[in-house]
Amino acid sequence: MSIFSRIAEFPLIWSVIAVIAVIAATVAPDSTDTTSTPTTRQTPAAAADPGPFTGTFNADFAVQTDSQARPVDGSKPMQQVWNMRSLCRPSGCVAIAGTGVQFPVRELVFDDIGGRWVAVATSRGKCKDIDGERFDVVSLEQRPDGTMSGVWTTSNSQGCIGRRDAIFTRTADAVGVTADPANLAPRVASPAEALHGQYLLKRIFSDGRESEWTGGVRTDCVRTGEKCTSYFAIGSQPKAPTPLVFANGKWTLNADTFEDCLSGGGTAHFKWTAEFQLPQPAQDPITQLDGPGRLAVVEATCPLNAYKDYNMTIVRTGD
């Protein structure tokens, strides 16, 4: 029997075959392997630094929600104490945070990007019981009352995502041991940051079938510009988030789907992969990406053919 008829055993595959199903698709921010946490030489923090994001802060994080803004079962609000040191120089403003114990890295570097303080950290974490690369992005801006507010977003290359609203309230001068931001190299912008806005995503499978959907994306990159996360969030389709990771001049998709068998019970584990090269010459914003992909069966309790190829295009439609 052909793969096309076998894949049709899964009613959700053809209704949402254009998207990446996310089941149990939330990564708990306090359950991560932090062995990859970068280290920086630390020096005693000054009693008071002149930078705009300096001091001891109560970091209040709300209940974690999933891609549909639904509270995650068992999630609770968290409060941590963060110590911050910052400074501004010709290359821009930068801050170093000594984070709370429930954050996956102990030290986090923020840059002022267009009026928002943004930090991106990578580590290893579990998504659907599969080990993968995890991105933690904290984005904050100052409010009229002097507090900093924003969001902490956690995503995984397999397709898991979660977010917590955040409020930082300054309580005192910086204390303890926090690295000196004067020792940091300037931030390096990545050409991948040009992938932002609203896009039309379309897959054409090898049997001629087509499917398409729309979604918004924002790209966040580590300070060296070497690696970025571009997570397409599709609010109208709960199983549609599409996580792309940028490195070495291209985006890759490496996500997992778990589906129930139509007959006989059981489940099947699918792997979705694709690659998209960075357009040349450079564009900002990026208007279109094209690349080949494959839907492969990793494991199944019902008979299925091994794989199915497709081509995917991502076309910008607006801001």
C-alpha positions as CSV (number, residue, x, y, z in Angstrom):
1,M,0.0,0.0,0.0
2,S,1.3,3.5,-0.9
3,I,2.4,6.0,1.8
4,F,-0.4,8.3,0.7
5,S,-3.1,5.9,1.5
6,R,-1.4,4.8,4.7
7,I,-0.9,8.3,6.0
8,A,-4.6,8.9,5.3
9,E,-5.2,6.6,8.3
10,F,-4.7,9.7,10.4
11,P,-7.6,12.1,10.2
12,L,-5.7,14.9,11.8
13,I,-2.8,14.7,9.5
14,W,-4.6,15.8,6.3
15,S,-6.6,18.5,8.2
16,V,-3.6,20.0,9.7
17,I,-0.8,18.4,7.6
18,A,0.5,21.9,6.9
19,V,1.4,22.4,10.5
20,I,3.4,20.9,13.3
21,A,1.2,19.2,15.9
22,V,2.2,20.0,19.4
23,I,1.0,17.6,22.1
24,A,2.1,18.2,25.6
25,A,3.9,21.1,23.9
26,T,5.0,23.2,26.8
27,V,8.5,23.2,28.3
28,A,8.6,23.8,32.0
29,P,11.2,26.5,32.7
30,D,12.4,24.9,35.9
31,S,13.1,21.4,34.4
32,T,16.1,22.0,32.2
33,D,19.6,20.5,32.0
34,T,21.8,23.5,32.6
35,T,25.2,21.9,32.0
36,S,25.7,24.1,28.9
37,T,25.3,27.3,30.9
38,P,28.1,29.7,29.8
39,T,30.4,31.0,32.4
40,T,31.8,34.5,32.8
41,R,34.6,35.8,35.1
42,Q,32.7,37.5,38.0
43,T,33.8,40.5,40.0
44,P,32.1,42.1,43.0
45,A,29.2,44.4,41.9
46,A,29.6,48.0,42.7
47,A,27.3,49.5,45.3
48,A,25.6,51.6,42.6
49,D,26.2,51.5,38.8
50,P,25.2,54.4,36.6
51,G,23.5,52.2,33.9
52,P,19.7,52.4,33.3
53,F,19.0,48.8,34.3
54,T,20.9,48.4,37.5
55,G,20.0,47.2,41.0
56,T,18.4,44.4,42.9
57,F,15.0,43.5,41.4
58,N,12.1,41.3,42.4
59,A,11.3,39.4,39.3
60,D,7.6,38.3,39.3
61,F,6.6,35.7,36.7
62,A,3.0,34.8,36.1
63,V,1.5,31.4,35.5
64,Q,2.9,29.7,32.4
65,T,0.7,29.6,29.4
66,D,0.9,27.6,26.1
67,S,0.7,28.8,22.5
68,Q,-3.0,29.4,22.8
69,A,-2.6,31.5,26.0
70,R,-4.1,28.6,28.1
71,P,-2.7,28.1,31.6
72,V,-0.4,25.1,31.8
73,D,-1.6,22.4,34.3
74,G,0.4,22.6,37.5
75,S,2.0,25.9,36.7
76,K,2.3,28.5,39.5
77,P,3.5,32.1,39.6
78,M,7.1,32.6,40.6
79,Q,9.1,35.3,42.3
80,Q,12.9,35.5,42.0
81,V,15.5,38.0,43.0
82,W,17.7,39.2,40.2
83,N,20.8,41.4,40.5
84,M,21.5,43.6,37.5
85,R,24.5,45.7,36.4
86,S,24.3,47.8,33.2
87,L,26.1,50.6,31.3
88,C,25.7,52.5,28.0
89,R,28.5,52.9,25.5
90,P,28.7,54.0,21.8
91,S,27.8,50.4,20.7
92,G,24.6,50.4,22.8
93,C,23.4,49.7,26.3
94,V,24.0,46.3,27.9
95,A,23.2,44.7,31.2
96,I,24.2,41.5,33.0
97,A,21.8,39.7,35.3
98,G,22.5,37.3,38.1
99,T,19.3,35.2,37.7
100,G,17.0,33.4,40.2
101,V,17.5,29.7,40.9
102,Q,14.6,28.6,38.7
103,F,15.9,30.2,35.6
104,P,17.9,27.7,33.4
105,V,21.1,29.8,33.3
106,R,22.7,31.6,36.2
107,E,23.9,34.6,34.2
108,L,22.0,36.4,31.4
109,V,23.1,39.2,29.2
110,F,20.6,41.9,28.0
111,D,20.9,44.3,25.2
112,D,18.8,47.4,24.6
113,I,17.3,46.8,21.2
114,G,14.9,49.5,20.0
115,G,13.9,50.4,23.5
116,R,13.4,46.9,24.8
117,W,15.9,45.0,26.9
118,V,16.3,41.5,25.2
119,A,18.2,38.5,26.4
120,V,18.5,35.1,24.6
121,A,19.9,32.0,26.3
122,T,20.3,28.4,24.9
123,S,20.5,25.2,26.8
124,R,19.3,21.6,26.6
125,G,15.8,20.6,27.5
126,K,13.1,17.9,27.1
127,C,10.2,18.3,24.7
128,K,7.7,15.4,24.5
129,D,10.4,13.3,26.3
130,I,12.9,14.1,23.5
131,D,16.1,15.9,24.2
132,G,16.6,19.0,22.2
133,E,17.8,22.6,22.0
134,R,15.9,25.1,24.2
135,F,15.7,28.9,23.8
136,D,14.8,31.2,26.6
137,V,14.0,34.8,25.6
138,V,13.3,37.5,28.1
139,S,12.1,40.8,26.7
140,L,11.4,43.8,28.9
141,E,10.6,47.5,28.6
142,Q,10.3,50.3,31.2
143,R,6.8,51.4,32.3
144,P,5.8,54.9,33.5
145,D,5.9,53.7,37.1
146,G,9.5,52.7,36.8
147,T,9.0,49.0,36.7
148,M,10.1,46.8,33.8
149,S,7.5,44.6,32.2
150,G,7.5,42.0,29.4
151,V,7.5,38.3,28.8
152,W,9.7,35.2,29.3
153,T,9.3,32.8,26.4
154,T,10.6,29.3,26.3
155,S,10.7,27.3,23.1
156,N,12.2,24.1,21.9
157,S,13.4,23.0,18.5
158,Q,11.0,20.0,18.7
159,G,8.0,22.4,18.8
160,C,7.2,23.0,22.5
161,I,6.6,26.5,23.7
162,G,5.5,28.3,26.9
163,R,5.5,31.9,28.1
164,R,5.2,33.8,31.4
165,D,4.3,37.5,31.7
166,A,7.0,39.3,33.8
167,I,7.3,42.4,36.0
168,F,10.7,43.5,37.4
169,T,10.5,45.9,40.4
170,R,13.7,47.5,41.7
171,T,14.2,47.2,45.4
172,A,17.8,48.2,46.1
173,D,21.2,48.7,44.7
174,A,23.0,45.8,43.1
175,V,24.5,43.4,45.6
176,G,26.4,40.2,45.6
177,V,28.7,39.0,42.8
178,T,27.7,40.0,39.3
179,A,30.0,40.2,36.2
180,D,31.0,43.6,34.9
181,P,29.2,44.6,31.7
182,A,32.2,46.7,30.6
183,N,33.9,43.4,29.7
184,L,31.2,42.3,27.2
185,A,31.9,42.4,23.5
186,P,29.3,44.4,21.5
187,R,26.2,42.6,20.3
188,V,26.4,41.2,16.7
189,A,23.2,41.5,14.6
190,S,22.2,38.5,12.6
191,P,20.7,38.6,9.1
192,A,18.1,36.1,10.3
193,E,16.5,38.9,12.3
194,A,15.0,40.1,9.0
195,L,12.5,37.2,9.3
196,H,9.6,39.0,11.1
197,G,6.0,39.8,10.5
198,Q,3.1,37.9,9.0
199,Y,3.6,35.1,6.5
200,L,1.7,32.6,4.4
201,L,3.2,29.1,4.8
202,K,2.5,26.4,2.1
203,R,3.4,22.8,1.6
204,I,3.2,20.9,-1.7
205,F,3.5,17.1,-1.1
206,S,5.0,14.6,-3.6
207,D,1.5,13.3,-4.3
208,G,0.4,16.8,-5.5
209,R,-1.6,17.6,-2.4
210,E,-1.3,21.2,-1.1
211,S,-2.0,22.9,2.2
212,E,-1.4,26.4,3.5
213,W,-1.8,28.5,6.6
214,T,-0.8,31.9,8.0
215,G,1.2,32.8,11.0
216,G,3.3,35.5,12.6
217,V,7.0,35.2,13.5
218,R,9.6,37.1,15.4
219,T,13.3,36.1,15.3
220,D,15.5,36.2,18.5
221,C,19.2,35.6,18.3
222,V,22.0,35.0,20.7
223,R,24.4,38.0,21.1
224,T,27.0,36.5,18.7
225,G,24.4,36.3,16.0
226,E,25.4,32.7,15.3
227,K,22.1,31.1,16.3
228,C,18.5,32.3,16.3
229,T,15.0,31.0,16.9
230,S,12.2,31.9,14.5
231,Y,8.9,30.5,16.0
232,F,5.8,30.8,13.8
233,A,2.8,31.1,16.1
234,I,-0.6,30.4,14.5
235,G,-3.3,31.4,16.9
236,S,-6.3,30.1,14.8
237,Q,-4.9,26.5,14.6
238,P,-3.9,25.1,18.1
239,K,-1.6,22.4,16.6
240,A,0.2,24.7,14.2
241,P,3.4,26.3,15.8
242,T,6.4,25.9,13.5
243,P,9.8,26.2,15.1
244,L,12.8,27.1,12.9
245,V,16.3,27.4,14.2
246,F,18.9,29.5,12.3
247,A,22.6,28.6,12.2
248,N,25.3,28.4,9.5
249,G,23.4,30.5,7.0
250,K,20.1,28.5,7.0
251,W,17.0,27.7,9.0
252,T,16.1,24.1,9.8
253,L,12.9,22.5,10.9
254,N,13.2,19.5,13.2
255,A,9.9,18.9,14.9
256,D,7.9,16.0,16.2
257,T,4.3,15.0,15.8
258,F,2.4,12.3,17.7
259,E,-0.9,11.1,16.2
260,D,-3.5,8.4,17.1
261,C,-4.0,5.6,14.7
262,L,-7.4,5.6,12.9
263,S,-7.9,1.8,13.3
264,G,-6.6,-0.7,15.8
265,G,-5.6,1.8,18.4
266,G,-2.1,2.9,19.2
267,T,-0.1,5.9,18.1
268,A,2.6,7.0,15.6
269,H,5.6,9.3,16.0
270,F,6.3,11.5,13.0
271,K,9.4,13.6,12.3
272,W,9.1,16.8,10.2
273,T,12.3,18.2,8.7
274,A,13.1,21.0,6.2
275,E,15.8,23.5,5.3
276,F,15.7,27.1,4.1
277,Q,18.7,29.0,2.9
278,L,19.3,32.7,3.8
279,P,18.3,34.7,0.7
280,Q,21.1,36.4,-1.2
281,P,21.5,39.3,-1.5
282,A,20.3,40.1,2.0
283,Q,16.7,41.3,2.5
284,D,15.0,43.2,5.4
285,P,12.3,42.1,5.7
286,I,12.7,38.7,4.1
287,T,10.0,38.3,1.5
288,Q,10.2,34.6,0.8
289,L,11.8,31.3,1.8
290,D,11.7,28.1,-0.1
291,G,13.0,24.7,0.9
292,P,12.6,20.9,0.6
293,G,11.2,18.9,3.5
294,R,10.3,15.3,4.6
295,L,7.7,13.8,6.8
296,A,9.1,10.5,8.2
297,V,7.7,7.8,10.5
298,V,9.9,7.3,13.5
299,E,7.8,4.7,15.2
300,A,4.3,3.4,14.9
301,T,2.1,0.7,16.4
302,C,0.2,0.5,13.1
303,P,1.6,-0.2,9.6
304,L,2.9,2.9,7.7
305,N,5.3,3.6,4.9
306,A,8.6,5.2,5.9
307,Y,8.4,8.8,4.6
308,K,6.9,11.4,2.3
309,D,8.6,14.4,0.7
310,Y,7.3,17.9,0.2
311,N,8.4,21.4,-0.8
312,M,7.6,24.4,1.5
313,T,7.4,28.1,0.8
314,I,7.1,30.9,3.3
315,V,5.9,34.2,1.8
316,R,5.6,37.5,3.7
317,T,2.1,39.1,3.7
318,G,2.6,42.0,6.2
319,D,3.9,43.4,9.5
